[in-house]
Amino acid sequence: MVIIKWTNKFSNETGYVASLSTKNKCFINTFEESEAKRYSEKSVTSLMTKLESFHETDDNDFEVITVQE
């Protein structure tokens, strides 16, 4: 399983993706790693594509982190 960490390109603020909102075309943030949504490694490519299509990559860098369950 993986979680997605974000870093704002301008403020260097960091957090984690708690969920994706396709309705609002954004990600829901959490600052707690324990609250980050766990995704399968197979879904990472499509998730990153969605984040890019939501223009979230304009202001943020995303890092995929493998977590132990």
Phi and psi in radians as a Rosetta constraint file:
Dihedral C 1 N 2 CA 2 C 2 CIRCULARHARMONIC -2.326 0.35
Dihedral N 2 CA 2 C 2 N 3 CIRCULARHARMONIC 2.751 0.35
Dihedral C 2 N 3 CA 3 C 3 CIRCULARHARMONIC -2.139 0.35
Dihedral N 3 CA 3 C 3 N 4 CIRCULARHARMONIC 2.856 0.35
Dihedral C 3 N 4 CA 4 C 4 CIRCULARHARMONIC -2.061 0.35
Dihedral N 4 CA 4 C 4 N 5 CIRCULARHARMONIC 2.109 0.35
Dihedral C 4 N 5 CA 5 C 5 CIRCULARHARMONIC -1.740 0.35
Dihedral N 5 CA 5 C 5 N 6 CIRCULARHARMONIC 2.427 0.35
Dihedral C 5 N 6 CA 6 C 6 CIRCULARHARMONIC -2.039 0.35
Dihedral N 6 CA 6 C 6 N 7 CIRCULARHARMONIC 2.637 0.35
Dihedral C 6 N 7 CA 7 C 7 CIRCULARHARMONIC -2.325 0.35
Dihedral N 7 CA 7 C 7 N 8 CIRCULARHARMONIC 2.165 0.35
Dihedral C 7 N 8 CA 8 C 8 CIRCULARHARMONIC -1.211 0.35
Dihedral N 8 CA 8 C 8 N 9 CIRCULARHARMONIC 2.276 0.35
Dihedral C 8 N 9 CA 9 C 9 CIRCULARHARMONIC -1.167 0.35
Dihedral N 9 CA 9 C 9 N 10 CIRCULARHARMONIC -0.393 0.35
Dihedral C 9 N 10 CA 10 C 10 CIRCULARHARMONIC -1.786 0.35
Dihedral N 10 CA 10 C 10 N 11 CIRCULARHARMONIC -0.709 0.35
Dihedral C 10 N 11 CA 11 C 11 CIRCULARHARMONIC -1.759 0.35
Dihedral N 11 CA 11 C 11 N 12 CIRCULARHARMONIC -0.222 0.35
Dihedral C 11 N 12 CA 12 C 12 CIRCULARHARMONIC 1.114 0.35
Dihedral N 12 CA 12 C 12 N 13 CIRCULARHARMONIC 0.221 0.35
Dihedral C 12 N 13 CA 13 C 13 CIRCULARHARMONIC -1.126 0.35
Dihedral N 13 CA 13 C 13 N 14 CIRCULARHARMONIC 2.533 0.35
Dihedral C 13 N 14 CA 14 C 14 CIRCULARHARMONIC -2.239 0.35
Dihedral N 14 CA 14 C 14 N 15 CIRCULARHARMONIC 2.782 0.35
Dihedral C 14 N 15 CA 15 C 15 CIRCULARHARMONIC -3.007 0.35
Dihedral N 15 CA 15 C 15 N 16 CIRCULARHARMONIC -2.879 0.35
Dihedral C 15 N 16 CA 16 C 16 CIRCULARHARMONIC -2.312 0.35
Dihedral N 16 CA 16 C 16 N 17 CIRCULARHARMONIC 2.729 0.35
Dihedral C 16 N 17 CA 17 C 17 CIRCULARHARMONIC -1.455 0.35
Dihedral N 17 CA 17 C 17 N 18 CIRCULARHARMONIC 2.062 0.35
Dihedral C 17 N 18 CA 18 C 18 CIRCULARHARMONIC -1.531 0.35
Dihedral N 18 CA 18 C 18 N 19 CIRCULARHARMONIC -0.535 0.35
Dihedral C 18 N 19 CA 19 C 19 CIRCULARHARMONIC -3.013 0.35
Dihedral N 19 CA 19 C 19 N 20 CIRCULARHARMONIC 2.970 0.35
Dihedral C 19 N 20 CA 20 C 20 CIRCULARHARMONIC -1.989 0.35
Dihedral N 20 CA 20 C 20 N 21 CIRCULARHARMONIC 2.414 0.35
Dihedral C 20 N 21 CA 21 C 21 CIRCULARHARMONIC -1.935 0.35
Dihedral N 21 CA 21 C 21 N 22 CIRCULARHARMONIC 1.808 0.35
Dihedral C 21 N 22 CA 22 C 22 CIRCULARHARMONIC -1.249 0.35
Dihedral N 22 CA 22 C 22 N 23 CIRCULARHARMONIC -0.494 0.35
Dihedral C 22 N 23 CA 23 C 23 CIRCULARHARMONIC -1.114 0.35
Dihedral N 23 CA 23 C 23 N 24 CIRCULARHARMONIC -0.792 0.35
Dihedral C 23 N 24 CA 24 C 24 CIRCULARHARMONIC -1.669 0.35
Dihedral N 24 CA 24 C 24 N 25 CIRCULARHARMONIC -0.052 0.35
Dihedral C 24 N 25 CA 25 C 25 CIRCULARHARMONIC 0.921 0.35
Dihedral N 25 CA 25 C 25 N 26 CIRCULARHARMONIC 1.000 0.35
Dihedral C 25 N 26 CA 26 C 26 CIRCULARHARMONIC -2.754 0.35
Dihedral N 26 CA 26 C 26 N 27 CIRCULARHARMONIC 3.011 0.35
Dihedral C 26 N 27 CA 27 C 27 CIRCULARHARMONIC -1.854 0.35
Dihedral N 27 CA 27 C 27 N 28 CIRCULARHARMONIC 2.645 0.35
Dihedral C 27 N 28 CA 28 C 28 CIRCULARHARMONIC -1.661 0.35
Dihedral N 28 CA 28 C 28 N 29 CIRCULARHARMONIC 2.258 0.35
Dihedral C 28 N 29 CA 29 C 29 CIRCULARHARMONIC -1.628 0.35
Dihedral N 29 CA 29 C 29 N 30 CIRCULARHARMONIC 2.632 0.35
Dihedral C 29 N 30 CA 30 C 30 CIRCULARHARMONIC -2.472 0.35
Dihedral N 30 CA 30 C 30 N 31 CIRCULARHARMONIC 2.578 0.35
Dihedral C 30 N 31 CA 31 C 31 CIRCULARHARMONIC -1.643 0.35
Dihedral N 31 CA 31 C 31 N 32 CIRCULARHARMONIC -0.131 0.35
Dihedral C 31 N 32 CA 32 C 32 CIRCULARHARMONIC -1.735 0.35
Dihedral N 32 CA 32 C 32 N 33 CIRCULARHARMONIC 2.124 0.35
Dihedral C 32 N 33 CA 33 C 33 CIRCULARHARMONIC -1.003 0.35
Dihedral N 33 CA 33 C 33 N 34 CIRCULARHARMONIC -0.635 0.35
Dihedral C 33 N 34 CA 34 C 34 CIRCULARHARMONIC -1.148 0.35
Dihedral N 34 CA 34 C 34 N 35 CIRCULARHARMONIC -0.358 0.35
Dihedral C 34 N 35 CA 35 C 35 CIRCULARHARMONIC -1.662 0.35
Dihedral N 35 CA 35 C 35 N 36 CIRCULARHARMONIC -0.047 0.35
Dihedral C 35 N 36 CA 36 C 36 CIRCULARHARMONIC -1.193 0.35
Dihedral N 36 CA 36 C 36 N 37 CIRCULARHARMONIC 2.448 0.35
Dihedral C 36 N 37 CA 37 C 37 CIRCULARHARMONIC -1.206 0.35
Dihedral N 37 CA 37 C 37 N 38 CIRCULARHARMONIC 2.401 0.35
Dihedral C 37 N 38 CA 38 C 38 CIRCULARHARMONIC -1.578 0.35
Dihedral N 38 CA 38 C 38 N 39 CIRCULARHARMONIC 2.247 0.35
Dihedral C 38 N 39 CA 39 C 39 CIRCULARHARMONIC -2.071 0.35
Dihedral N 39 CA 39 C 39 N 40 CIRCULARHARMONIC 2.698 0.35
Dihedral C 39 N 40 CA 40 C 40 CIRCULARHARMONIC -1.316 0.35
Dihedral N 40 CA 40 C 40 N 41 CIRCULARHARMONIC 2.657 0.35
Dihedral C 40 N 41 CA 41 C 41 CIRCULARHARMONIC -1.089 0.35
Dihedral N 41 CA 41 C 41 N 42 CIRCULARHARMONIC -0.524 0.35
Dihedral C 41 N 42 CA 42 C 42 CIRCULARHARMONIC -1.190 0.35
Dihedral N 42 CA 42 C 42 N 43 CIRCULARHARMONIC -0.442 0.35
Dihedral C 42 N 43 CA 43 C 43 CIRCULARHARMONIC -1.526 0.35
Dihedral N 43 CA 43 C 43 N 44 CIRCULARHARMONIC -0.115 0.35
Dihedral C 43 N 44 CA 44 C 44 CIRCULARHARMONIC -1.044 0.35
Dihedral N 44 CA 44 C 44 N 45 CIRCULARHARMONIC -0.768 0.35
Dihedral C 44 N 45 CA 45 C 45 CIRCULARHARMONIC -1.048 0.35
Dihedral N 45 CA 45 C 45 N 46 CIRCULARHARMONIC -0.796 0.35
Dihedral C 45 N 46 CA 46 C 46 CIRCULARHARMONIC -1.199 0.35
Dihedral N 46 CA 46 C 46 N 47 CIRCULARHARMONIC -0.614 0.35
Dihedral C 46 N 47 CA 47 C 47 CIRCULARHARMONIC -1.127 0.35
Dihedral N 47 CA 47 C 47 N 48 CIRCULARHARMONIC -0.763 0.35
Dihedral C 47 N 48 CA 48 C 48 CIRCULARHARMONIC -1.154 0.35
Dihedral N 48 CA 48 C 48 N 49 CIRCULARHARMONIC -0.618 0.35
Dihedral C 48 N 49 CA 49 C 49 CIRCULARHARMONIC -1.114 0.35
Dihedral N 49 CA 49 C 49 N 50 CIRCULARHARMONIC -0.729 0.35
Dihedral C 49 N 50 CA 50 C 50 CIRCULARHARMONIC -1.113 0.35
Dihedral N 50 CA 50 C 50 N 51 CIRCULARHARMONIC -0.790 0.35
Dihedral C 50 N 51 CA 51 C 51 CIRCULARHARMONIC -1.026 0.35
Dihedral N 51 CA 51 C 51 N 52 CIRCULARHARMONIC -0.697 0.35
Dihedral C 51 N 52 CA 52 C 52 CIRCULARHARMONIC -1.170 0.35
Dihedral N 52 CA 52 C 52 N 53 CIRCULARHARMONIC -0.736 0.35
Dihedral C 52 N 53 CA 53 C 53 CIRCULARHARMONIC -1.167 0.35
Dihedral N 53 CA 53 C 53 N 54 CIRCULARHARMONIC -0.458 0.35
Dihedral C 53 N 54 CA 54 C 54 CIRCULARHARMONIC -1.414 0.35
Dihedral N 54 CA 54 C 54 N 55 CIRCULARHARMONIC -0.016 0.35
Dihedral C 54 N 55 CA 55 C 55 CIRCULARHARMONIC 1.155 0.35
Dihedral N 55 CA 55 C 55 N 56 CIRCULARHARMONIC 0.370 0.35
Dihedral C 55 N 56 CA 56 C 56 CIRCULARHARMONIC -1.235 0.35
Dihedral N 56 CA 56 C 56 N 57 CIRCULARHARMONIC -0.428 0.35
Dihedral C 56 N 57 CA 57 C 57 CIRCULARHARMONIC -1.346 0.35
Dihedral N 57 CA 57 C 57 N 58 CIRCULARHARMONIC -0.146 0.35
Dihedral C 57 N 58 CA 58 C 58 CIRCULARHARMONIC -1.129 0.35
Dihedral N 58 CA 58 C 58 N 59 CIRCULARHARMONIC -0.664 0.35
Dihedral C 58 N 59 CA 59 C 59 CIRCULARHARMONIC -1.964 0.35
Dihedral N 59 CA 59 C 59 N 60 CIRCULARHARMONIC -0.192 0.35
Dihedral C 59 N 60 CA 60 C 60 CIRCULARHARMONIC -2.305 0.35
Dihedral N 60 CA 60 C 60 N 61 CIRCULARHARMONIC 2.563 0.35
Dihedral C 60 N 61 CA 61 C 61 CIRCULARHARMONIC -1.760 0.35
Dihedral N 61 CA 61 C 61 N 62 CIRCULARHARMONIC 2.464 0.35
Dihedral C 61 N 62 CA 62 C 62 CIRCULARHARMONIC -2.061 0.35
Dihedral N 62 CA 62 C 62 N 63 CIRCULARHARMONIC 2.441 0.35
Dihedral C 62 N 63 CA 63 C 63 CIRCULARHARMONIC -2.231 0.35
Dihedral N 63 CA 63 C 63 N 64 CIRCULARHARMONIC 2.265 0.35
Dihedral C 63 N 64 CA 64 C 64 CIRCULARHARMONIC -1.581 0.35
Dihedral N 64 CA 64 C 64 N 65 CIRCULARHARMONIC 2.192 0.35
Dihedral C 64 N 65 CA 65 C 65 CIRCULARHARMONIC -2.101 0.35
Dihedral N 65 CA 65 C 65 N 66 CIRCULARHARMONIC 2.190 0.35
Dihedral C 65 N 66 CA 66 C 66 CIRCULARHARMONIC -1.365 0.35
Dihedral N 66 CA 66 C 66 N 67 CIRCULARHARMONIC 2.322 0.35
Dihedral C 66 N 67 CA 67 C 67 CIRCULARHARMONIC -2.118 0.35
Dihedral N 67 CA 67 C 67 N 68 CIRCULARHARMONIC 2.635 0.35
Dihedral C 67 N 68 CA 68 C 68 CIRCULARHARMONIC -1.519 0.35
Dihedral N 68 CA 68 C 68 N 69 CIRCULARHARMONIC 2.414 0.35
